[in-house]
Amino acid sequence: MKNENIVKKNHHFQKIIGKKNFLKGRSFIVYFNKDSQKNFKYGISVGKRIGNAVVRNKVKRQIRLMIFELLPTLKIKQYQIVIMARNQFLAKNYAFNFDELNNLLNKLN
């Protein structure tokens, strides 16, 4: 994926989270903002409660891979989303987390 699809700045994260539109799962909270003029953008947030820096970076890599695999099948081209990982992410395997993220993102349609 290109870097233009990634939310990086804090004020962009705050803008998306501030709308208070979200979906909850066991492993994720997905905040979203629909904007008809912009393309799909995503941001990943992993709190300090989840392991040390190595574990948090591993979680971010896994979520990034999930989005990369799901993006061609999803129809959420006008959304800006922030995916926050919860503590249960580490307790579940990759396949369970993948299915859960897929279900949450399909609810946006």
JOZI-V181589 format. One record per residue. RES is the residue in one small letter. SS is DSSP state (a for helix, b for strand, c for the rest). PHI is phi in degrees with one decimal (* if undefined). Layout:
BEGIN
res	ss	phi
RES	SS	PHI
RES	SS	PHI
END
This chain:
BEGIN
res	ss	phi
m	c	*
k	c	-84.9
n	a	-68.6
e	a	-70.9
n	a	-92.6
i	b	-107.1
v	c	-86.3
k	c	-119.0
k	c	-81.2
n	a	-60.4
h	a	-69.0
h	a	-71.5
f	a	-59.3
q	a	-63.6
k	a	-65.4
i	a	-70.6
i	a	-69.2
g	a	-65.1
k	c	-70.1
k	c	60.3
n	c	-99.0
f	b	-148.6
l	b	-125.4
k	b	-112.2
g	c	-133.8
r	c	-70.1
s	c	-106.3
f	b	-137.4
i	b	-124.8
v	b	-112.4
y	b	-91.3
f	b	-141.2
n	b	-143.4
k	b	-91.7
d	c	-135.1
s	c	-70.9
q	c	-96.5
k	c	-112.3
n	c	-84.5
f	c	-63.2
k	b	-136.0
y	b	-137.6
g	b	-135.2
i	b	-122.9
s	b	-129.0
v	b	-128.4
g	c	-73.2
k	c	-71.8
r	c	-70.2
i	c	-94.2
g	c	55.9
n	c	-96.8
a	a	-61.7
v	a	-64.1
v	a	-67.1
r	a	-62.3
n	a	-66.6
k	a	-64.3
v	a	-62.3
k	a	-62.7
r	a	-62.8
q	a	-65.4
i	a	-65.2
r	a	-60.9
l	a	-65.8
m	a	-60.4
i	a	-63.7
f	a	-60.5
e	a	-75.2
l	a	-84.8
l	c	-56.8
p	c	-64.1
t	c	-91.6
l	c	-85.8
k	c	-118.1
i	c	-116.8
k	c	-69.9
q	c	-107.0
y	b	-103.4
q	b	-113.8
i	b	-127.1
v	b	-124.5
i	b	-104.1
m	b	-109.4
a	b	-83.8
r	c	-105.5
n	c	-59.8
q	a	-67.7
f	a	-57.6
l	a	-72.7
a	a	-77.7
k	c	-101.5
n	c	-86.0
y	a	-62.1
a	a	-63.9
f	a	-64.0
n	a	-63.3
f	a	-61.4
d	a	-63.5
e	a	-66.2
l	a	-65.2
n	a	-60.4
n	a	-63.7
l	a	-65.0
l	a	-71.2
n	a	-71.3
k	c	-68.7
l	c	-71.1
n	c	-71.1
END
